[in-house]
Amino acid sequence: MRAGKRHECAEMTKFPFNDLHSFKDFVVFVQICSPNRFPLREGTLANTPWTLDLAFEGLRLGLDMAVREKGERREFTESRRLVGEAYDAYKSGDVRSGFTKLEEVQKLLRRVPSQ
């Protein structure tokens, strides 16, 4: 296995998804728990908590994975923009806007077949 591929696999194991289908569930998880209602992360050293930054890192990596799985699509490009806007909204304290942006991401991802 190439070094880059090993790093990619190690990064993905930090998150509870491994394909587009399970990534769609992760988007809902982040939406429900943001900005500060995250549970402890099961299976991690000392059950470290999720954070907003870690969850959004997962969203960005998940979109990268979706592109590798399905190819570049308008839904992924638009979702990437919305994820950035949602993160900015949550960081500035605008929870409603962040929630709404992630709702839009869910709608876009539903258009892409998975399983």
N, CA, C and O atoms as CSV, one atom per row, in Angstrom:
chain,resi,resn,atom,element,x,y,z
A,1,MET,N,N,0.850,-1.172,0.000
A,1,MET,CA,C,0.000,0.000,0.000
A,1,MET,C,C,0.896,1.235,0.000
A,1,MET,O,O,1.868,1.310,0.750
A,2,ARG,N,N,0.558,2.190,-0.842
A,2,ARG,CA,C,1.335,3.426,-0.911
A,2,ARG,C,C,1.172,4.222,0.381
A,2,ARG,O,O,0.172,4.101,1.088
A,3,ALA,N,N,2.197,5.047,0.669
A,3,ALA,CA,C,2.163,5.847,1.894
A,3,ALA,C,C,0.944,6.766,1.912
A,3,ALA,O,O,0.295,6.898,2.950
A,4,GLY,N,N,0.626,7.395,0.801
A,4,GLY,CA,C,-0.528,8.287,0.733
A,4,GLY,C,C,-1.825,7.546,0.985
A,4,GLY,O,O,-2.721,8.061,1.654
A,5,LYS,N,N,-1.927,6.347,0.454
A,5,LYS,CA,C,-3.127,5.529,0.642
A,5,LYS,C,C,-3.274,5.101,2.102
A,5,LYS,O,O,-4.382,5.070,2.637
A,6,ARG,N,N,-2.138,4.767,2.748
A,6,ARG,CA,C,-2.170,4.399,4.174
A,6,ARG,C,C,-2.663,5.578,5.002
A,6,ARG,O,O,-3.486,5.405,5.902
A,7,HIS,N,N,-2.161,6.784,4.702
A,7,HIS,CA,C,-2.565,7.977,5.438
A,7,HIS,C,C,-4.065,8.217,5.244
A,7,HIS,O,O,-4.775,8.550,6.193
A,8,GLU,N,N,-4.532,8.048,4.022
A,8,GLU,CA,C,-5.945,8.242,3.710
A,8,GLU,C,C,-6.802,7.264,4.513
A,8,GLU,O,O,-7.828,7.659,5.066
A,9,CYS,N,N,-6.403,6.012,4.583
A,9,CYS,CA,C,-7.154,5.007,5.350
A,9,CYS,C,C,-7.142,5.338,6.831
A,9,CYS,O,O,-8.164,5.204,7.505
A,10,ALA,N,N,-6.005,5.767,7.343
A,10,ALA,CA,C,-5.899,6.129,8.759
A,10,ALA,C,C,-6.809,7.313,9.066
A,10,ALA,O,O,-7.454,7.335,10.114
A,11,GLU,N,N,-6.874,8.297,8.172
A,11,GLU,CA,C,-7.738,9.452,8.381
A,11,GLU,C,C,-9.202,9.018,8.416
A,11,GLU,O,O,-9.964,9.480,9.265
A,12,MET,N,N,-9.595,8.146,7.512
A,12,MET,CA,C,-10.989,7.745,7.423
A,12,MET,C,C,-11.421,6.925,8.638
A,12,MET,O,O,-12.601,6.937,8.990
A,13,THR,N,N,-10.495,6.212,9.288
A,13,THR,CA,C,-10.881,5.428,10.457
A,13,THR,C,C,-11.224,6.311,11.657
A,13,THR,O,O,-11.811,5.825,12.625
A,14,LYS,N,N,-10.871,7.594,11.614
A,14,LYS,CA,C,-11.253,8.525,12.665
A,14,LYS,C,C,-12.742,8.826,12.634
A,14,LYS,O,O,-13.295,9.355,13.599
A,15,PHE,N,N,-13.385,8.490,11.534
A,15,PHE,CA,C,-14.775,8.876,11.322
A,15,PHE,C,C,-15.649,7.646,11.063
A,15,PHE,O,O,-15.171,6.645,10.529
A,16,PRO,N,N,-16.929,7.721,11.441
A,16,PRO,CA,C,-17.812,6.551,11.347
A,16,PRO,C,C,-18.464,6.362,9.974
A,16,PRO,O,O,-19.660,6.079,9.890
A,17,PHE,N,N,-17.695,6.514,8.913
A,17,PHE,CA,C,-18.221,6.265,7.573
A,17,PHE,C,C,-17.094,5.730,6.704
A,17,PHE,O,O,-15.918,6.005,6.942
A,18,ASN,N,N,-17.482,4.956,5.685
A,18,ASN,CA,C,-16.482,4.434,4.754
A,18,ASN,C,C,-16.994,4.429,3.317
A,18,ASN,O,O,-16.322,3.940,2.409
A,19,ASP,N,N,-18.191,4.978,3.122
A,19,ASP,CA,C,-18.735,5.123,1.779
A,19,ASP,C,C,-19.766,6.248,1.807
A,19,ASP,O,O,-20.087,6.783,2.868
A,20,LEU,N,N,-20.274,6.595,0.644
A,20,LEU,CA,C,-21.224,7.698,0.560
A,20,LEU,C,C,-22.474,7.423,1.388
A,20,LEU,O,O,-23.000,8.327,2.037
A,21,HIS,N,N,-22.943,6.204,1.369
A,21,HIS,CA,C,-24.159,5.859,2.108
A,21,HIS,C,C,-24.005,6.169,3.603
A,21,HIS,O,O,-24.867,6.823,4.190
A,22,SER,N,N,-22.927,5.711,4.212
A,22,SER,CA,C,-22.726,5.967,5.644
A,22,SER,C,C,-22.336,7.421,5.906
A,22,SER,O,O,-22.591,7.942,6.992
A,23,PHE,N,N,-21.722,8.080,4.923
A,23,PHE,CA,C,-21.394,9.496,5.080
A,23,PHE,C,C,-22.664,10.341,5.198
A,23,PHE,O,O,-22.694,11.311,5.954
A,24,LYS,N,N,-23.702,9.979,4.459
A,24,LYS,CA,C,-24.966,10.709,4.546
A,24,LYS,C,C,-25.490,10.699,5.985
A,24,LYS,O,O,-26.024,11.703,6.455
A,25,ASP,N,N,-25.342,9.573,6.685
A,25,ASP,CA,C,-25.737,9.495,8.092
A,25,ASP,C,C,-24.869,10.403,8.967
A,25,ASP,O,O,-25.355,11.008,9.922
A,26,PHE,N,N,-23.587,10.490,8.632
A,26,PHE,CA,C,-22.677,11.337,9.398
A,26,PHE,C,C,-23.085,12.808,9.287
A,26,PHE,O,O,-22.985,13.552,10.262
A,27,VAL,N,N,-23.538,13.224,8.120
A,27,VAL,CA,C,-23.990,14.609,7.946
A,27,VAL,C,C,-25.136,14.902,8.912
A,27,VAL,O,O,-25.170,15.967,9.528
A,28,VAL,N,N,-26.067,13.968,9.047
A,28,VAL,CA,C,-27.191,14.136,9.978
A,28,VAL,C,C,-26.674,14.206,11.414
A,28,VAL,O,O,-27.123,15.046,12.193
A,29,PHE,N,N,-25.743,13.338,11.763
A,29,PHE,CA,C,-25.146,13.351,13.104
A,29,PHE,C,C,-24.539,14.719,13.416
A,29,PHE,O,O,-24.776,15.272,14.490
A,30,VAL,N,N,-23.762,15.262,12.486
A,30,VAL,CA,C,-23.117,16.561,12.713
A,30,VAL,C,C,-24.183,17.646,12.852
A,30,VAL,O,O,-24.068,18.522,13.709
A,31,GLN,N,N,-25.199,17.593,12.033
A,31,GLN,CA,C,-26.260,18.600,12.097
A,31,GLN,C,C,-26.971,18.558,13.453
A,31,GLN,O,O,-27.219,19.602,14.056
A,32,ILE,N,N,-27.290,17.381,13.921
A,32,ILE,CA,C,-28.020,17.244,15.180
A,32,ILE,C,C,-27.174,17.665,16.381
A,32,ILE,O,O,-27.695,18.238,17.337
A,33,CYS,N,N,-25.887,17.388,16.334
A,33,CYS,CA,C,-25.022,17.625,17.493
A,33,CYS,C,C,-24.328,18.985,17.508
A,33,CYS,O,O,-23.819,19.397,18.551
A,34,SER,N,N,-24.296,19.674,16.407
A,34,SER,CA,C,-23.580,20.957,16.342
A,34,SER,C,C,-24.374,22.046,17.034
A,34,SER,O,O,-25.604,22.025,16.990
A,35,PRO,N,N,-23.727,22.974,17.655
A,35,PRO,CA,C,-22.285,23.156,17.701
A,35,PRO,C,C,-21.592,22.513,18.902
A,35,PRO,O,O,-20.371,22.352,18.897
A,36,ASN,N,N,-22.362,22.143,19.935
A,36,ASN,CA,C,-21.673,21.681,21.144
A,36,ASN,C,C,-22.425,20.584,21.901
A,36,ASN,O,O,-22.308,20.485,23.122
A,37,ARG,N,N,-23.182,19.777,21.198
A,37,ARG,CA,C,-23.924,18.683,21.850
A,37,ARG,C,C,-23.385,17.319,21.414
A,37,ARG,O,O,-24.137,16.349,21.321
A,38,PHE,N,N,-22.099,17.254,21.152
A,38,PHE,CA,C,-21.490,16.015,20.665
A,38,PHE,C,C,-21.270,15.023,21.800
A,38,PHE,O,O,-20.900,15.411,22.908
A,39,PRO,N,N,-21.499,13.733,21.520
A,39,PRO,CA,C,-21.222,12.692,22.519
A,39,PRO,C,C,-19.731,12.352,22.539
A,39,PRO,O,O,-18.951,12.857,21.731
A,40,LEU,N,N,-19.359,11.492,23.474
A,40,LEU,CA,C,-17.998,10.968,23.468
A,40,LEU,C,C,-17.827,10.066,22.262
A,40,LEU,O,O,-18.787,9.447,21.804
A,41,ARG,N,N,-16.616,9.990,21.748
A,41,ARG,CA,C,-16.327,9.143,20.590
A,41,ARG,C,C,-16.008,7.748,21.073
A,41,ARG,O,O,-15.014,7.544,21.770
A,42,GLU,N,N,-16.821,6.802,20.718
A,42,GLU,CA,C,-16.605,5.409,21.111
A,42,GLU,C,C,-15.361,4.858,20.439
A,42,GLU,O,O,-15.058,5.193,19.294
A,43,GLY,N,N,-14.647,4.013,21.160
A,43,GLY,CA,C,-13.493,3.336,20.585
A,43,GLY,C,C,-12.242,4.181,20.480
A,43,GLY,O,O,-11.261,3.751,19.873
A,44,THR,N,N,-12.251,5.367,21.052
A,44,THR,CA,C,-11.057,6.206,21.017
A,44,THR,C,C,-10.399,6.196,22.387
A,44,THR,O,O,-11.026,5.864,23.393
A,45,LEU,N,N,-9.157,6.556,22.406
A,45,LEU,CA,C,-8.412,6.620,23.649
A,45,LEU,C,C,-9.151,7.526,24.634
A,45,LEU,O,O,-9.389,8.698,24.343
A,46,ALA,N,N,-9.507,6.995,25.773
A,46,ALA,CA,C,-10.204,7.729,26.842
A,46,ALA,C,C,-11.516,8.339,26.348
A,46,ALA,O,O,-11.977,9.344,26.888
A,47,ASN,N,N,-12.120,7.727,25.316
A,47,ASN,CA,C,-13.389,8.238,24.790
A,47,ASN,C,C,-13.374,9.755,24.627
A,47,ASN,O,O,-14.194,10.464,25.210
A,48,THR,N,N,-12.437,10.233,23.830
A,48,THR,CA,C,-12.320,11.672,23.606
A,48,THR,C,C,-13.584,12.204,22.953
A,48,THR,O,O,-14.220,11.497,22.170
A,49,PRO,N,N,-13.951,13.419,23.258
A,49,PRO,CA,C,-15.194,13.964,22.712
A,49,PRO,C,C,-15.047,14.418,21.257
A,49,PRO,O,O,-13.963,14.773,20.795
A,50,TRP,N,N,-16.168,14.392,20.568
A,50,TRP,CA,C,-16.237,15.045,19.273
A,50,TRP,C,C,-16.169,16.546,19.530
A,50,TRP,O,O,-16.562,17.018,20.596
A,51,THR,N,N,-15.682,17.273,18.575
A,51,THR,CA,C,-15.708,18.733,18.624
A,51,THR,C,C,-16.263,19.227,17.299
A,51,THR,O,O,-16.343,18.476,16.327
A,52,LEU,N,N,-16.635,20.468,17.270
A,52,LEU,CA,C,-17.118,21.064,16.027
A,52,LEU,C,C,-16.039,20.976,14.951
A,52,LEU,O,O,-16.322,20.615,13.808
A,53,ASP,N,N,-14.813,21.303,15.317
A,53,ASP,CA,C,-13.715,21.258,14.338
A,53,ASP,C,C,-13.499,19.848,13.795
A,53,ASP,O,O,-13.326,19.669,12.590
A,54,LEU,N,N,-13.508,18.854,14.669
A,54,LEU,CA,C,-13.307,17.476,14.231
A,54,LEU,C,C,-14.459,17.008,13.351
A,54,LEU,O,O,-14.236,16.351,12.334
A,55,ALA,N,N,-15.686,17.339,13.733
A,55,ALA,CA,C,-16.847,16.940,12.941
A,55,ALA,C,C,-16.792,17.546,11.538
A,55,ALA,O,O,-17.105,16.873,10.556
A,56,PHE,N,N,-16.401,18.792,11.449
A,56,PHE,CA,C,-16.329,19.433,10.134
A,56,PHE,C,C,-15.126,18.951,9.330
A,56,PHE,O,O,-15.167,18.958,8.100
A,57,GLU,N,N,-14.067,18.535,10.000
A,57,GLU,CA,C,-12.971,17.862,9.297
A,57,GLU,C,C,-13.520,16.596,8.635
A,57,GLU,O,O,-13.190,16.288,7.490
A,58,GLY,N,N,-14.357,15.873,9.369
A,58,GLY,CA,C,-14.986,14.676,8.826
A,58,GLY,C,C,-15.877,14.981,7.635
A,58,GLY,O,O,-15.890,14.226,6.663
A,59,LEU,N,N,-16.620,16.074,7.700
A,59,LEU,CA,C,-17.467,16.445,6.562
A,59,LEU,C,C,-16.624,16.722,5.322
A,59,LEU,O,O,-16.971,16.292,4.222
A,60,ARG,N,N,-15.524,17.435,5.499
A,60,ARG,CA,C,-14.655,17.736,4.346
A,60,ARG,C,C,-14.025,16.461,3.792
A,60,ARG,O,O,-13.974,16.275,2.576
A,61,LEU,N,N,-13.548,15.590,4.664
A,61,LEU,CA,C,-12.957,14.328,4.202
A,61,LEU,C,C,-14.013,13.428,3.559
A,61,LEU,O,O,-13.729,12.731,2.585
A,62,GLY,N,N,-15.205,13.445,4.093
A,62,GLY,CA,C,-16.282,12.647,3.522
A,62,GLY,C,C,-16.654,13.094,2.118
A,62,GLY,O,O,-16.960,12.270,1.256
A,63,LEU,N,N,-16.627,14.388,1.895
A,63,LEU,CA,C,-16.903,14.878,0.540
A,63,LEU,C,C,-15.778,14.486,-0.416
A,63,LEU,O,O,-16.037,14.158,-1.574
A,64,ASP,N,N,-14.536,14.518,0.059
A,64,ASP,CA,C,-13.417,14.036,-0.768
A,64,ASP,C,C,-13.623,12.564,-1.120
A,64,ASP,O,O,-13.413,12.159,-2.264
A,65,MET,N,N,-14.032,11.772,-0.141
A,65,MET,CA,C,-14.280,10.347,-0.354
A,65,MET,C,C,-15.420,10.153,-1.359
A,65,MET,O,O,-15.343,9.284,-2.227
A,66,ALA,N,N,-16.471,10.960,-1.241
A,66,ALA,CA,C,-17.609,10.843,-2.148
A,66,ALA,C,C,-17.195,11.109,-3.589
A,66,ALA,O,O,-17.670,10.441,-4.508
A,67,VAL,N,N,-16.314,12.079,-3.788
A,67,VAL,CA,C,-15.818,12.370,-5.133
A,67,VAL,C,C,-15.024,11.182,-5.669
A,67,VAL,O,O,-15.157,10.821,-6.838
A,68,ARG,N,N,-14.202,10.575,-4.820
A,68,ARG,CA,C,-13.440,9.396,-5.265
A,68,ARG,C,C,-14.387,8.241,-5.615
A,68,ARG,O,O,-14.134,7.478,-6.547
A,69,GLU,N,N,-15.470,8.129,-4.860
A,69,GLU,CA,C,-16.406,7.024,-5.062
A,69,GLU,C,C,-17.307,7.240,-6.289
A,69,GLU,O,O,-17.539,6.308,-7.059
A,70,LYS,N,N,-17.809,8.459,-6.467
A,70,LYS,CA,C,-18.822,8.717,-7.494
A,70,LYS,C,C,-18.360,9.642,-8.617
A,70,LYS,O,O,-19.067,9.823,-9.608
A,71,GLY,N,N,-17.172,10.227,-8.461
A,71,GLY,CA,C,-16.713,11.201,-9.448
A,71,GLY,C,C,-17.176,12.595,-9.070
A,71,GLY,O,O,-18.068,12.769,-8.240
A,72,GLU,N,N,-16.561,13.574,-9.689
A,72,GLU,CA,C,-16.920,14.967,-9.387
A,72,GLU,C,C,-18.346,15.224,-9.871
A,72,GLU,O,O,-18.707,14.913,-11.006
A,73,ARG,N,N,-19.130,15.794,-8.984
A,73,ARG,CA,C,-20.533,16.102,-9.295
A,73,ARG,C,C,-20.877,17.473,-8.730
A,73,ARG,O,O,-20.271,17.930,-7.761
A,74,ARG,N,N,-21.843,18.111,-9.340
A,74,ARG,CA,C,-22.275,19.427,-8.876
A,74,ARG,C,C,-22.742,19.364,-7.417
A,74,ARG,O,O,-22.515,20.300,-6.651
A,75,GLU,N,N,-23.392,18.264,-7.038
A,75,GLU,CA,C,-23.887,18.123,-5.663
A,75,GLU,C,C,-22.746,18.183,-4.650
A,75,GLU,O,O,-22.905,18.747,-3.568
A,76,PHE,N,N,-21.600,17.607,-4.997
A,76,PHE,CA,C,-20.462,17.609,-4.073
A,76,PHE,C,C,-19.813,18.993,-4.007
A,76,PHE,O,O,-19.416,19.452,-2.935
A,77,THR,N,N,-19.711,19.645,-5.155
A,77,THR,CA,C,-19.135,20.995,-5.185
A,77,THR,C,C,-19.981,21.948,-4.346
A,77,THR,O,O,-19.455,22.714,-3.538
A,78,GLU,N,N,-21.289,21.893,-4.545
A,78,GLU,CA,C,-22.206,22.745,-3.792
A,78,GLU,C,C,-22.191,22.377,-2.297
A,78,GLU,O,O,-22.236,23.260,-1.441
A,79,SER,N,N,-22.129,21.100,-1.994
A,79,SER,CA,C,-22.072,20.663,-0.594
A,79,SER,C,C,-20.821,21.175,0.092
A,79,SER,O,O,-20.871,21.574,1.255
A,80,ARG,N,N,-19.703,21.168,-0.614
A,80,ARG,CA,C,-18.447,21.662,-0.034
A,80,ARG,C,C,-18.588,23.145,0.338
A,80,ARG,O,O,-18.138,23.568,1.403
A,81,ARG,N,N,-19.204,23.914,-0.530
A,81,ARG,CA,C,-19.423,25.339,-0.245
A,81,ARG,C,C,-20.323,25.501,0.981
A,81,ARG,O,O,-20.041,26.308,1.866
A,82,LEU,N,N,-21.409,24.725,1.020
A,82,LEU,CA,C,-22.350,24.816,2.131
A,82,LEU,C,C,-21.729,24.374,3.454
A,82,LEU,O,O,-22.022,24.952,4.500
A,83,VAL,N,N,-20.879,23.356,3.413
A,83,VAL,CA,C,-20.195,22.912,4.638
A,83,VAL,C,C,-19.319,24.045,5.174
A,83,VAL,O,O,-19.295,24.290,6.380
A,84,GLY,N,N,-18.612,24.726,4.299
A,84,GLY,CA,C,-17.801,25.865,4.725
A,84,GLY,C,C,-18.642,26.962,5.342
A,84,GLY,O,O,-18.274,27.541,6.363
A,85,GLU,N,N,-19.771,27.244,4.720
A,85,GLU,CA,C,-20.669,28.274,5.246
A,85,GLU,C,C,-21.288,27.847,6.578
A,85,GLU,O,O,-21.445,28.665,7.485
A,86,ALA,N,N,-21.635,26.581,6.690
A,86,ALA,CA,C,-22.200,26.082,7.949
A,86,ALA,C,C,-21.176,26.201,9.075
A,86,ALA,O,O,-21.503,26.637,10.179
A,87,TYR,N,N,-19.948,25.814,8.788
A,87,TYR,CA,C,-18.890,25.910,9.802
A,87,TYR,C,C,-18.729,27.360,10.261
A,87,TYR,O,O,-18.674,27.638,11.459
A,88,ASP,N,N,-18.655,28.268,9.307
A,88,ASP,CA,C,-18.513,29.685,9.651
A,88,ASP,C,C,-19.695,30.170,10.480
A,88,ASP,O,O,-19.520,30.938,11.426
A,89,ALA,N,N,-20.896,29.725,10.130
A,89,ALA,CA,C,-22.087,30.134,10.876
A,89,ALA,C,C,-22.023,29.632,12.316
A,89,ALA,O,O,-22.268,30.392,13.252
A,90,TYR,N,N,-21.696,28.358,12.491
A,90,TYR,CA,C,-21.597,27.817,13.849
A,90,TYR,C,C,-20.527,28.542,14.654
A,90,TYR,O,O,-20.741,28.876,15.819
A,91,LYS,N,N,-19.379,28.785,14.035
A,91,LYS,CA,C,-18.276,29.452,14.755
A,91,LYS,C,C,-18.659,30.869,15.169
A,91,LYS,O,O,-18.172,31.371,16.182
A,92,SER,N,N,-19.525,31.517,14.395
A,92,SER,CA,C,-19.931,32.880,14.734
A,92,SER,C,C,-21.157,32.916,15.647
A,92,SER,O,O,-21.629,33.992,16.015
A,93,GLY,N,N,-21.676,31.727,16.013
A,93,GLY,CA,C,-22.808,31.665,16.927
A,93,GLY,C,C,-24.166,31.618,16.249
A,93,GLY,O,O,-25.192,31.646,16.929
A,94,ASP,N,N,-24.197,31.546,14.918
A,94,ASP,CA,C,-25.462,31.497,14.192
A,94,ASP,C,C,-25.860,30.036,13.965
A,94,ASP,O,O,-25.675,29.488,12.879
A,95,VAL,N,N,-26.405,29.427,15.003
A,95,VAL,CA,C,-26.743,28.004,14.984
A,95,VAL,C,C,-27.823,27.713,13.944
A,95,VAL,O,O,-27.745,26.707,13.238
A,96,ARG,N,N,-28.804,28.559,13.847
A,96,ARG,CA,C,-29.901,28.332,12.891
A,96,ARG,C,C,-29.382,28.272,11.455
A,96,ARG,O,O,-29.767,27.387,10.692
A,97,SER,N,N,-28.525,29.195,11.094
A,97,SER,CA,C,-27.972,29.203,9.735
A,97,SER,C,C,-27.110,27.967,9.496
A,97,SER,O,O,-27.197,27.357,8.431
A,98,GLY,N,N,-26.281,27.588,10.466
A,98,GLY,CA,C,-25.449,26.396,10.327
A,98,GLY,C,C,-26.303,25.160,10.133
A,98,GLY,O,O,-26.010,24.332,9.271
A,99,PHE,N,N,-27.352,25.028,10.920
A,99,PHE,CA,C,-28.264,23.892,10.823
A,99,PHE,C,C,-28.909,23.844,9.436
A,99,PHE,O,O,-28.976,22.787,8.808
A,100,THR,N,N,-29.379,24.999,8.969
A,100,THR,CA,C,-30.041,25.090,7.668
A,100,THR,C,C,-29.096,24.730,6.530
A,100,THR,O,O,-29.496,24.056,5.582
A,101,LYS,N,N,-27.853,25.172,6.615
A,101,LYS,CA,C,-26.864,24.850,5.567
A,101,LYS,C,C,-26.628,23.340,5.510
A,101,LYS,O,O,-26.526,22.770,4.423
A,102,LEU,N,N,-26.543,22.691,6.668
A,102,LEU,CA,C,-26.347,21.241,6.665
A,102,LEU,C,C,-27.597,20.515,6.168
A,102,LEU,O,O,-27.493,19.432,5.591
A,103,GLU,N,N,-28.757,21.091,6.383
A,103,GLU,CA,C,-29.993,20.531,5.823
A,103,GLU,C,C,-29.923,20.565,4.294
A,103,GLU,O,O,-30.335,19.614,3.630
A,104,GLU,N,N,-29.411,21.642,3.749
A,104,GLU,CA,C,-29.245,21.754,2.296
A,104,GLU,C,C,-28.250,20.710,1.781
A,104,GLU,O,O,-28.444,20.140,0.708
A,105,VAL,N,N,-27.184,20.462,2.550
A,105,VAL,CA,C,-26.217,19.427,2.170
A,105,VAL,C,C,-26.917,18.072,2.106
A,105,VAL,O,O,-26.716,17.312,1.159
A,106,GLN,N,N,-27.728,17.771,3.100
A,106,GLN,CA,C,-28.460,16.496,3.100
A,106,GLN,C,C,-29.319,16.358,1.847
A,106,GLN,O,O,-29.328,15.305,1.209
A,107,LYS,N,N,-30.031,17.407,1.499
A,107,LYS,CA,C,-30.898,17.360,0.316
A,107,LYS,C,C,-30.085,17.114,-0.952
A,107,LYS,O,O,-30.493,16.336,-1.814
A,108,LEU,N,N,-28.937,17.775,-1.064
A,108,LEU,CA,C,-28.083,17.572,-2.238
A,108,LEU,C,C,-27.570,16.133,-2.306
A,108,LEU,O,O,-27.585,15.511,-3.367
A,109,LEU,N,N,-27.116,15.613,-1.165
A,109,LEU,CA,C,-26.542,14.265,-1.154
A,109,LEU,C,C,-27.605,13.201,-1.422
A,109,LEU,O,O,-27.286,12.140,-1.958
A,110,ARG,N,N,-28.850,13.463,-1.063
A,110,ARG,CA,C,-29.934,12.511,-1.346
A,110,ARG,C,C,-30.112,12.306,-2.851
A,110,ARG,O,O,-30.614,11.265,-3.276
A,111,ARG,N,N,-29.710,13.278,-3.651
A,111,ARG,CA,C,-29.832,13.171,-5.109
A,111,ARG,C,C,-28.823,12.197,-5.709
A,111,ARG,O,O,-28.986,11.746,-6.843
A,112,VAL,N,N,-27.776,11.875,-4.942
A,112,VAL,CA,C,-26.719,10.998,-5.442
A,112,VAL,C,C,-27.004,9.586,-4.941
A,112,VAL,O,O,-27.036,9.355,-3.732
A,113,PRO,N,N,-27.211,8.640,-5.856
A,113,PRO,CA,C,-27.512,7.268,-5.434
A,113,PRO,C,C,-26.364,6.645,-4.627
A,113,PRO,O,O,-25.187,6.802,-4.954
A,114,SER,N,N,-26.747,5.943,-3.578
A,114,SER,CA,C,-25.779,5.178,-2.791
A,114,SER,C,C,-26.491,3.934,-2.291
A,114,SER,O,O,-27.584,4.017,-1.730
A,115,GLN,N,N,-25.879,2.798,-2.493
A,115,GLN,CA,C,-26.427,1.474,-2.135
A,115,GLN,C,C,-27.780,1.237,-2.679
A,115,GLN,O,O,-28.357,0.172,-2.458
